[in-house]
């Protein structure tokens, strides 16, 4: 099995902890109380997502990245 890295986005929460999303894998969202826990939870969520994709015979979604400039 080949190793692949996925970008994750950690958003600090006012009440503490972090919400983590994986832009390349729609619907993969998790959370953790610390950065280390949030990253471990993200790894687990990614592995689960990929296992489901593999088991169901689905294809991974293709992602197009663009940047949008806003003033402010």
PyMOL Python script that loads the backbone (N, CA, C, O; Angstrom):
from pymol import cmd

cmd.read_pdbstr("""\
ATOM      1  N   UNK A   1       0.846  -1.173   0.000  1.00  0.00           N
ATOM      2  CA  UNK A   1       0.000   0.000   0.000  1.00  0.00           C
ATOM      3  C   UNK A   1       0.892   1.238   0.000  1.00  0.00           C
ATOM      4  O   UNK A   1       1.827   1.327   0.796  1.00  0.00           O
ATOM      5  N   UNK A   2       0.611   2.189  -0.883  1.00  0.00           N
ATOM      6  CA  UNK A   2       1.416   3.398  -0.945  1.00  0.00           C
ATOM      7  C   UNK A   2       0.986   4.388   0.125  1.00  0.00           C
ATOM      8  O   UNK A   2      -0.189   4.465   0.484  1.00  0.00           O
ATOM      9  N   UNK A   3       1.948   5.141   0.625  1.00  0.00           N
ATOM     10  CA  UNK A   3       1.641   6.186   1.601  1.00  0.00           C
ATOM     11  C   UNK A   3       1.316   7.469   0.866  1.00  0.00           C
ATOM     12  O   UNK A   3       1.981   7.822  -0.108  1.00  0.00           O
ATOM     13  N   UNK A   4       0.310   8.155   1.326  1.00  0.00           N
ATOM     14  CA  UNK A   4      -0.063   9.443   0.759  1.00  0.00           C
ATOM     15  C   UNK A   4      -0.324  10.403   1.899  1.00  0.00           C
ATOM     16  O   UNK A   4      -0.875  10.015   2.930  1.00  0.00           O
ATOM     17  N   UNK A   5       0.058  11.621   1.727  1.00  0.00           N
ATOM     18  CA  UNK A   5      -0.186  12.630   2.743  1.00  0.00           C
ATOM     19  C   UNK A   5      -1.385  13.477   2.329  1.00  0.00           C
ATOM     20  O   UNK A   5      -1.569  13.789   1.153  1.00  0.00           O
ATOM     21  N   UNK A   6      -2.188  13.838   3.311  1.00  0.00           N
ATOM     22  CA  UNK A   6      -3.347  14.692   3.082  1.00  0.00           C
ATOM     23  C   UNK A   6      -3.210  15.952   3.921  1.00  0.00           C
ATOM     24  O   UNK A   6      -2.816  15.902   5.086  1.00  0.00           O
ATOM     25  N   UNK A   7      -3.538  17.064   3.317  1.00  0.00           N
ATOM     26  CA  UNK A   7      -3.557  18.322   4.055  1.00  0.00           C
ATOM     27  C   UNK A   7      -4.756  18.318   4.992  1.00  0.00           C
ATOM     28  O   UNK A   7      -5.856  17.925   4.603  1.00  0.00           O
ATOM     29  N   UNK A   8      -4.538  18.757   6.225  1.00  0.00           N
ATOM     30  CA  UNK A   8      -5.637  18.905   7.172  1.00  0.00           C
ATOM     31  C   UNK A   8      -5.691  20.357   7.620  1.00  0.00           C
ATOM     32  O   UNK A   8      -4.671  21.046   7.660  1.00  0.00           O
ATOM     33  N   UNK A   9      -6.880  20.810   7.952  1.00  0.00           N
ATOM     34  CA  UNK A   9      -7.080  22.178   8.425  1.00  0.00           C
ATOM     35  C   UNK A   9      -7.573  22.092   9.861  1.00  0.00           C
ATOM     36  O   UNK A   9      -8.616  21.498  10.135  1.00  0.00           O
ATOM     37  N   UNK A  10      -6.817  22.689  10.774  1.00  0.00           N
ATOM     38  CA  UNK A  10      -7.184  22.711  12.187  1.00  0.00           C
ATOM     39  C   UNK A  10      -7.732  24.097  12.526  1.00  0.00           C
ATOM     40  O   UNK A  10      -7.064  25.106  12.304  1.00  0.00           O
ATOM     41  N   UNK A  11      -8.925  24.137  13.052  1.00  0.00           N
ATOM     42  CA  UNK A  11      -9.554  25.400  13.428  1.00  0.00           C
ATOM     43  C   UNK A  11      -9.736  25.403  14.949  1.00  0.00           C
ATOM     44  O   UNK A  11     -10.501  24.604  15.489  1.00  0.00           O
ATOM     45  N   UNK A  12      -9.025  26.311  15.638  1.00  0.00           N
ATOM     46  CA  UNK A  12      -9.194  26.382  17.091  1.00  0.00           C
ATOM     47  C   UNK A  12     -10.624  26.778  17.450  1.00  0.00           C
ATOM     48  O   UNK A  12     -11.237  27.601  16.770  1.00  0.00           O
ATOM     49  N   UNK A  13     -11.147  26.192  18.514  1.00  0.00           N
ATOM     50  CA  UNK A  13     -12.502  26.476  18.957  1.00  0.00           C
ATOM     51  C   UNK A  13     -12.467  27.351  20.207  1.00  0.00           C
ATOM     52  O   UNK A  13     -11.573  27.205  21.040  1.00  0.00           O
ATOM     53  N   UNK A  14     -13.424  28.249  20.343  1.00  0.00           N
ATOM     54  CA  UNK A  14     -13.472  29.167  21.477  1.00  0.00           C
ATOM     55  C   UNK A  14     -13.510  28.424  22.810  1.00  0.00           C
ATOM     56  O   UNK A  14     -12.920  28.877  23.791  1.00  0.00           O
ATOM     57  N   UNK A  15     -14.192  27.298  22.848  1.00  0.00           N
ATOM     58  CA  UNK A  15     -14.317  26.527  24.087  1.00  0.00           C
ATOM     59  C   UNK A  15     -13.109  25.618  24.318  1.00  0.00           C
ATOM     60  O   UNK A  15     -13.047  24.921  25.331  1.00  0.00           O
ATOM     61  N   UNK A  16     -12.159  25.620  23.398  1.00  0.00           N
ATOM     62  CA  UNK A  16     -10.970  24.786  23.485  1.00  0.00           C
ATOM     63  C   UNK A  16     -11.011  23.677  22.461  1.00  0.00           C
ATOM     64  O   UNK A  16     -12.076  23.323  21.955  1.00  0.00           O
ATOM     65  N   UNK A  17      -9.873  23.143  22.164  1.00  0.00           N
ATOM     66  CA  UNK A  17      -9.778  22.066  21.193  1.00  0.00           C
ATOM     67  C   UNK A  17      -9.773  22.584  19.763  1.00  0.00           C
ATOM     68  O   UNK A  17      -9.733  23.787  19.505  1.00  0.00           O
ATOM     69  N   UNK A  18      -9.816  21.637  18.857  1.00  0.00           N
ATOM     70  CA  UNK A  18      -9.705  21.941  17.430  1.00  0.00           C
ATOM     71  C   UNK A  18     -10.685  21.092  16.636  1.00  0.00           C
ATOM     72  O   UNK A  18     -10.901  19.919  16.941  1.00  0.00           O
ATOM     73  N   UNK A  19     -11.270  21.696  15.619  1.00  0.00           N
ATOM     74  CA  UNK A  19     -12.034  20.959  14.612  1.00  0.00           C
ATOM     75  C   UNK A  19     -11.092  20.785  13.430  1.00  0.00           C
ATOM     76  O   UNK A  19     -10.418  21.727  13.012  1.00  0.00           O
ATOM     77  N   UNK A  20     -11.055  19.574  12.903  1.00  0.00           N
ATOM     78  CA  UNK A  20     -10.139  19.252  11.816  1.00  0.00           C
ATOM     79  C   UNK A  20     -10.939  18.799  10.603  1.00  0.00           C
ATOM     80  O   UNK A  20     -11.841  17.970  10.722  1.00  0.00           O
ATOM     81  N   UNK A  21     -10.607  19.344   9.435  1.00  0.00           N
ATOM     82  CA  UNK A  21     -11.219  18.880   8.192  1.00  0.00           C
ATOM     83  C   UNK A  21     -10.116  18.501   7.215  1.00  0.00           C
ATOM     84  O   UNK A  21      -8.964  18.911   7.355  1.00  0.00           O
ATOM     85  N   UNK A  22     -10.501  17.706   6.221  1.00  0.00           N
ATOM     86  CA  UNK A  22      -9.567  17.245   5.196  1.00  0.00           C
ATOM     87  C   UNK A  22     -10.143  17.689   3.851  1.00  0.00           C
ATOM     88  O   UNK A  22     -11.003  17.006   3.295  1.00  0.00           O
ATOM     89  N   UNK A  23      -9.682  18.819   3.325  1.00  0.00           N
ATOM     90  CA  UNK A  23     -10.295  19.367   2.108  1.00  0.00           C
ATOM     91  C   UNK A  23     -10.363  18.397   0.931  1.00  0.00           C
ATOM     92  O   UNK A  23     -11.305  18.454   0.140  1.00  0.00           O
ATOM     93  N   UNK A  24      -9.396  17.524   0.809  1.00  0.00           N
ATOM     94  CA  UNK A  24      -9.355  16.599  -0.326  1.00  0.00           C
ATOM     95  C   UNK A  24     -10.344  15.445  -0.191  1.00  0.00           C
ATOM     96  O   UNK A  24     -10.627  14.746  -1.164  1.00  0.00           O
ATOM     97  N   UNK A  25     -10.873  15.245   1.026  1.00  0.00           N
ATOM     98  CA  UNK A  25     -11.792  14.140   1.278  1.00  0.00           C
ATOM     99  C   UNK A  25     -13.088  14.706   1.866  1.00  0.00           C
ATOM    100  O   UNK A  25     -13.209  14.829   3.085  1.00  0.00           O
ATOM    101  N   UNK A  26     -14.045  15.046   1.022  1.00  0.00           N
ATOM    102  CA  UNK A  26     -15.283  15.677   1.486  1.00  0.00           C
ATOM    103  C   UNK A  26     -15.966  14.871   2.591  1.00  0.00           C
ATOM    104  O   UNK A  26     -16.114  13.652   2.497  1.00  0.00           O
ATOM    105  N   UNK A  27     -16.369  15.575   3.623  1.00  0.00           N
ATOM    106  CA  UNK A  27     -17.088  14.942   4.716  1.00  0.00           C
ATOM    107  C   UNK A  27     -16.201  14.421   5.828  1.00  0.00           C
ATOM    108  O   UNK A  27     -16.705  13.987   6.864  1.00  0.00           O
ATOM    109  N   UNK A  28     -14.889  14.454   5.636  1.00  0.00           N
ATOM    110  CA  UNK A  28     -13.990  13.997   6.694  1.00  0.00           C
ATOM    111  C   UNK A  28     -13.733  15.165   7.633  1.00  0.00           C
ATOM    112  O   UNK A  28     -12.975  16.084   7.325  1.00  0.00           O
ATOM    113  N   UNK A  29     -14.386  15.102   8.788  1.00  0.00           N
ATOM    114  CA  UNK A  29     -14.276  16.135   9.813  1.00  0.00           C
ATOM    115  C   UNK A  29     -14.201  15.432  11.161  1.00  0.00           C
ATOM    116  O   UNK A  29     -14.937  14.478  11.414  1.00  0.00           O
ATOM    117  N   UNK A  30     -13.314  15.904  12.020  1.00  0.00           N
ATOM    118  CA  UNK A  30     -13.185  15.332  13.352  1.00  0.00           C
ATOM    119  C   UNK A  30     -12.733  16.427  14.300  1.00  0.00           C
ATOM    120  O   UNK A  30     -12.686  17.597  13.922  1.00  0.00           O
ATOM    121  N   UNK A  31     -12.403  16.058  15.522  1.00  0.00           N
ATOM    122  CA  UNK A  31     -11.970  17.063  16.489  1.00  0.00           C
ATOM    123  C   UNK A  31     -11.057  16.425  17.518  1.00  0.00           C
ATOM    124  O   UNK A  31     -10.985  15.203  17.646  1.00  0.00           O
ATOM    125  N   UNK A  32     -10.357  17.291  18.254  1.00  0.00           N
ATOM    126  CA  UNK A  32      -9.501  16.823  19.338  1.00  0.00           C
ATOM    127  C   UNK A  32      -9.245  17.952  20.308  1.00  0.00           C
ATOM    128  O   UNK A  32      -9.341  19.126  19.951  1.00  0.00           O
ATOM    129  N   UNK A  33      -8.918  17.595  21.537  1.00  0.00           N
ATOM    130  CA  UNK A  33      -8.673  18.599  22.570  1.00  0.00           C
ATOM    131  C   UNK A  33      -7.327  19.293  22.407  1.00  0.00           C
ATOM    132  O   UNK A  33      -7.175  20.448  22.806  1.00  0.00           O
ATOM    133  N   UNK A  34      -6.351  18.602  21.825  1.00  0.00           N
ATOM    134  CA  UNK A  34      -5.019  19.164  21.585  1.00  0.00           C
ATOM    135  C   UNK A  34      -4.684  18.986  20.116  1.00  0.00           C
ATOM    136  O   UNK A  34      -5.362  18.249  19.400  1.00  0.00           O
ATOM    137  N   UNK A  35      -3.631  19.666  19.669  1.00  0.00           N
ATOM    138  CA  UNK A  35      -3.198  19.492  18.279  1.00  0.00           C
ATOM    139  C   UNK A  35      -2.842  18.028  18.030  1.00  0.00           C
ATOM    140  O   UNK A  35      -3.246  17.454  17.018  1.00  0.00           O
ATOM    141  N   UNK A  36      -2.088  17.423  18.946  1.00  0.00           N
ATOM    142  CA  UNK A  36      -1.684  16.030  18.770  1.00  0.00           C
ATOM    143  C   UNK A  36      -2.900  15.106  18.689  1.00  0.00           C
ATOM    144  O   UNK A  36      -2.952  14.217  17.839  1.00  0.00           O
ATOM    145  N   UNK A  37      -3.869  15.317  19.568  1.00  0.00           N
ATOM    146  CA  UNK A  37      -5.069  14.482  19.539  1.00  0.00           C
ATOM    147  C   UNK A  37      -5.871  14.731  18.266  1.00  0.00           C
ATOM    148  O   UNK A  37      -6.387  13.790  17.663  1.00  0.00           O
ATOM    149  N   UNK A  38      -5.976  15.988  17.857  1.00  0.00           N
ATOM    150  CA  UNK A  38      -6.722  16.317  16.637  1.00  0.00           C
ATOM    151  C   UNK A  38      -6.076  15.666  15.420  1.00  0.00           C
ATOM    152  O   UNK A  38      -6.781  15.157  14.548  1.00  0.00           O
ATOM    153  N   UNK A  39      -4.750  15.672  15.346  1.00  0.00           N
ATOM    154  CA  UNK A  39      -4.059  15.044  14.220  1.00  0.00           C
ATOM    155  C   UNK A  39      -4.225  13.525  14.247  1.00  0.00           C
ATOM    156  O   UNK A  39      -4.390  12.904  13.197  1.00  0.00           O
ATOM    157  N   UNK A  40      -4.181  12.927  15.428  1.00  0.00           N
ATOM    158  CA  UNK A  40      -4.402  11.476  15.548  1.00  0.00           C
ATOM    159  C   UNK A  40      -5.820  11.117  15.121  1.00  0.00           C
ATOM    160  O   UNK A  40      -6.029  10.115  14.437  1.00  0.00           O
ATOM    161  N   UNK A  41      -6.789  11.928  15.519  1.00  0.00           N
ATOM    162  CA  UNK A  41      -8.178  11.685  15.128  1.00  0.00           C
ATOM    163  C   UNK A  41      -8.340  11.848  13.615  1.00  0.00           C
ATOM    164  O   UNK A  41      -9.085  11.100  12.983  1.00  0.00           O
ATOM    165  N   UNK A  42      -7.633  12.840  13.033  1.00  0.00           N
ATOM    166  CA  UNK A  42      -7.690  13.042  11.586  1.00  0.00           C
ATOM    167  C   UNK A  42      -7.117  11.833  10.859  1.00  0.00           C
ATOM    168  O   UNK A  42      -7.676  11.385   9.858  1.00  0.00           O
ATOM    169  N   UNK A  43      -6.008  11.306  11.356  1.00  0.00           N
ATOM    170  CA  UNK A  43      -5.407  10.123  10.740  1.00  0.00           C
ATOM    171  C   UNK A  43      -6.387   8.950  10.774  1.00  0.00           C
ATOM    172  O   UNK A  43      -6.546   8.240   9.781  1.00  0.00           O
ATOM    173  N   UNK A  44      -7.030   8.753  11.896  1.00  0.00           N
ATOM    174  CA  UNK A  44      -8.008   7.678  12.034  1.00  0.00           C
ATOM    175  C   UNK A  44      -9.191   7.883  11.081  1.00  0.00           C
ATOM    176  O   UNK A  44      -9.656   6.936  10.447  1.00  0.00           O
ATOM    177  N   UNK A  45      -9.673   9.124  10.986  1.00  0.00           N
ATOM    178  CA  UNK A  45     -10.808   9.420  10.101  1.00  0.00           C
ATOM    179  C   UNK A  45     -10.437   9.201   8.630  1.00  0.00           C
ATOM    180  O   UNK A  45     -11.236   8.682   7.850  1.00  0.00           O
ATOM    181  N   UNK A  46      -9.229   9.600   8.265  1.00  0.00           N
ATOM    182  CA  UNK A  46      -8.765   9.409   6.882  1.00  0.00           C
ATOM    183  C   UNK A  46      -8.666   7.927   6.568  1.00  0.00           C
ATOM    184  O   UNK A  46      -9.116   7.478   5.513  1.00  0.00           O
ATOM    185  N   UNK A  47      -8.076   7.166   7.484  1.00  0.00           N
ATOM    186  CA  UNK A  47      -7.947   5.720   7.258  1.00  0.00           C
ATOM    187  C   UNK A  47      -9.319   5.064   7.108  1.00  0.00           C
ATOM    188  O   UNK A  47      -9.501   4.192   6.258  1.00  0.00           O
ATOM    189  N   UNK A  48     -10.278   5.476   7.924  1.00  0.00           N
ATOM    190  CA  UNK A  48     -11.628   4.934   7.817  1.00  0.00           C
ATOM    191  C   UNK A  48     -12.290   5.296   6.501  1.00  0.00           C
ATOM    192  O   UNK A  48     -12.940   4.460   5.874  1.00  0.00           O
ATOM    193  N   UNK A  49     -12.125   6.530   6.089  1.00  0.00           N
ATOM    194  CA  UNK A  49     -12.681   6.993   4.815  1.00  0.00           C
ATOM    195  C   UNK A  49     -12.105   6.178   3.657  1.00  0.00           C
ATOM    196  O   UNK A  49     -12.838   5.691   2.797  1.00  0.00           O
ATOM    197  N   UNK A  50     -10.764   6.038   3.653  1.00  0.00           N
ATOM    198  CA  UNK A  50     -10.112   5.300   2.562  1.00  0.00           C
ATOM    199  C   UNK A  50     -10.507   3.828   2.563  1.00  0.00           C
ATOM    200  O   UNK A  50     -10.650   3.231   1.496  1.00  0.00           O
ATOM    201  N   UNK A  51     -10.685   3.240   3.728  1.00  0.00           N
ATOM    202  CA  UNK A  51     -11.120   1.851   3.807  1.00  0.00           C
ATOM    203  C   UNK A  51     -12.523   1.694   3.216  1.00  0.00           C
ATOM    204  O   UNK A  51     -12.797   0.729   2.503  1.00  0.00           O
ATOM    205  N   UNK A  52     -13.396   2.637   3.511  1.00  0.00           N
ATOM    206  CA  UNK A  52     -14.754   2.589   2.955  1.00  0.00           C
ATOM    207  C   UNK A  52     -14.729   2.735   1.442  1.00  0.00           C
ATOM    208  O   UNK A  52     -15.412   1.999   0.729  1.00  0.00           O
ATOM    209  N   UNK A  53     -13.945   3.681   0.956  1.00  0.00           N
ATOM    210  CA  UNK A  53     -13.820   3.879  -0.495  1.00  0.00           C
ATOM    211  C   UNK A  53     -13.328   2.589  -1.151  1.00  0.00           C
ATOM    212  O   UNK A  53     -13.870   2.154  -2.167  1.00  0.00           O
ATOM    213  N   UNK A  54     -12.303   1.989  -0.565  1.00  0.00           N
ATOM    214  CA  UNK A  54     -11.726   0.756  -1.106  1.00  0.00           C
ATOM    215  C   UNK A  54     -12.744  -0.395  -1.052  1.00  0.00           C
ATOM    216  O   UNK A  54     -12.916  -1.119  -2.033  1.00  0.00           O
ATOM    217  N   UNK A  55     -13.411  -0.559   0.086  1.00  0.00           N
ATOM    218  CA  UNK A  55     -14.372  -1.655   0.259  1.00  0.00           C
ATOM    219  C   UNK A  55     -15.576  -1.530  -0.678  1.00  0.00           C
ATOM    220  O   UNK A  55     -16.110  -2.533  -1.151  1.00  0.00           O
ATOM    221  N   UNK A  56     -15.990  -0.310  -0.935  1.00  0.00           N
ATOM    222  CA  UNK A  56     -17.162  -0.086  -1.783  1.00  0.00           C
ATOM    223  C   UNK A  56     -16.811  -0.023  -3.273  1.00  0.00           C
ATOM    224  O   UNK A  56     -17.698  -0.021  -4.126  1.00  0.00           O
ATOM    225  N   UNK A  57     -15.519   0.029  -3.574  1.00  0.00           N
ATOM    226  CA  UNK A  57     -15.099   0.117  -4.972  1.00  0.00           C
ATOM    227  C   UNK A  57     -15.313   1.499  -5.567  1.00  0.00           C
ATOM    228  O   UNK A  57     -15.385   1.653  -6.786  1.00  0.00           O
ATOM    229  N   UNK A  58     -15.412   2.493  -4.715  1.00  0.00           N
ATOM    230  CA  UNK A  58     -15.603   3.867  -5.188  1.00  0.00           C
ATOM    231  C   UNK A  58     -14.269   4.460  -5.614  1.00  0.00           C
ATOM    232  O   UNK A  58     -13.203   3.939  -5.285  1.00  0.00           O
ATOM    233  N   UNK A  59     -14.351   5.551  -6.346  1.00  0.00           N
ATOM    234  CA  UNK A  59     -13.149   6.304  -6.704  1.00  0.00           C
ATOM    235  C   UNK A  59     -13.017   7.487  -5.762  1.00  0.00           C
ATOM    236  O   UNK A  59     -14.012   8.050  -5.304  1.00  0.00           O
ATOM    237  N   UNK A  60     -11.785   7.853  -5.481  1.00  0.00           N
ATOM    238  CA  UNK A  60     -11.569   9.048  -4.673  1.00  0.00           C
ATOM    239  C   UNK A  60     -11.999  10.267  -5.471  1.00  0.00           C
ATOM    240  O   UNK A  60     -11.795  10.313  -6.684  1.00  0.00           O
ATOM    241  N   UNK A  61     -12.591  11.253  -4.809  1.00  0.00           N
ATOM    242  CA  UNK A  61     -13.010  12.459  -5.531  1.00  0.00           C
ATOM    243  C   UNK A  61     -11.793  13.227  -6.034  1.00  0.00           C
ATOM    244  O   UNK A  61     -10.744  13.235  -5.391  1.00  0.00           O
ATOM    245  N   UNK A  62     -11.940  13.864  -7.175  1.00  0.00           N
ATOM    246  CA  UNK A  62     -10.862  14.736  -7.652  1.00  0.00           C
ATOM    247  C   UNK A  62     -11.114  16.128  -7.099  1.00  0.00           C
ATOM    248  O   UNK A  62     -12.254  16.584  -7.010  1.00  0.00           O
ATOM    249  N   UNK A  63     -10.044  16.783  -6.736  1.00  0.00           N
ATOM    250  CA  UNK A  63     -10.155  18.089  -6.096  1.00  0.00           C
ATOM    251  C   UNK A  63      -9.426  19.112  -6.941  1.00  0.00           C
ATOM    252  O   UNK A  63      -8.304  18.882  -7.392  1.00  0.00           O
ATOM    253  N   UNK A  64     -10.067  20.226  -7.146  1.00  0.00           N
ATOM    254  CA  UNK A  64      -9.440  21.350  -7.849  1.00  0.00           C
ATOM    255  C   UNK A  64      -9.228  22.453  -6.844  1.00  0.00           C
ATOM    256  O   UNK A  64     -10.163  22.856  -6.151  1.00  0.00           O
ATOM    257  N   UNK A  65      -8.019  22.943  -6.758  1.00  0.00           N
ATOM    258  CA  UNK A  65      -7.703  24.002  -5.798  1.00  0.00           C
ATOM    259  C   UNK A  65      -7.561  25.333  -6.529  1.00  0.00           C
ATOM    260  O   UNK A  65      -6.876  25.434  -7.547  1.00  0.00           O
ATOM    261  N   UNK A  66      -8.211  26.324  -5.996  1.00  0.00           N
ATOM    262  CA  UNK A  66      -8.133  27.688  -6.492  1.00  0.00           C
ATOM    263  C   UNK A  66      -7.989  28.617  -5.291  1.00  0.00           C
ATOM    264  O   UNK A  66      -8.268  28.230  -4.157  1.00  0.00           O
ATOM    265  N   UNK A  67      -7.561  29.820  -5.549  1.00  0.00           N
ATOM    266  CA  UNK A  67      -7.507  30.824  -4.488  1.00  0.00           C
ATOM    267  C   UNK A  67      -8.408  31.983  -4.886  1.00  0.00           C
ATOM    268  O   UNK A  67      -8.512  32.340  -6.060  1.00  0.00           O
ATOM    269  N   UNK A  68      -9.046  32.554  -3.895  1.00  0.00           N
ATOM    270  CA  UNK A  68      -9.939  33.683  -4.107  1.00  0.00           C
ATOM    271  C   UNK A  68      -9.405  34.848  -3.290  1.00  0.00           C
ATOM    272  O   UNK A  68      -9.147  34.703  -2.095  1.00  0.00           O
ATOM    273  N   UNK A  69      -9.238  36.000  -3.924  1.00  0.00           N
ATOM    274  CA  UNK A  69      -8.777  37.189  -3.225  1.00  0.00           C
ATOM    275  C   UNK A  69      -9.986  38.017  -2.787  1.00  0.00           C
ATOM    276  O   UNK A  69     -10.908  38.246  -3.569  1.00  0.00           O
ATOM    277  N   UNK A  70      -9.971  38.454  -1.552  1.00  0.00           N
ATOM    278  CA  UNK A  70     -11.018  39.317  -1.032  1.00  0.00           C
ATOM    279  C   UNK A  70     -10.380  40.515  -0.361  1.00  0.00           C
ATOM    280  O   UNK A  70      -9.261  40.433   0.146  1.00  0.00           O
ATOM    281  N   UNK A  71     -11.085  41.611  -0.360  1.00  0.00           N
ATOM    282  CA  UNK A  71     -10.534  42.804   0.308  1.00  0.00           C
ATOM    283  C   UNK A  71     -11.017  42.815   1.754  1.00  0.00           C
ATOM    284  O   UNK A  71     -12.072  42.268   2.074  1.00  0.00           O
ATOM    285  N   UNK A  72     -10.256  43.426   2.591  1.00  0.00           N
ATOM    286  CA  UNK A  72     -10.690  43.535   3.974  1.00  0.00           C
ATOM    287  C   UNK A  72      -9.598  43.292   4.868  1.00  0.00           C
ATOM    288  O   UNK A  72      -9.774  43.341   6.086  1.00  0.00           O
TER     289      UNK A  72
END
""", "prot")
cmd.dss("prot")
cmd.show_as("cartoon", "prot")
cmd.util.cbc("prot")
cmd.orient("prot")
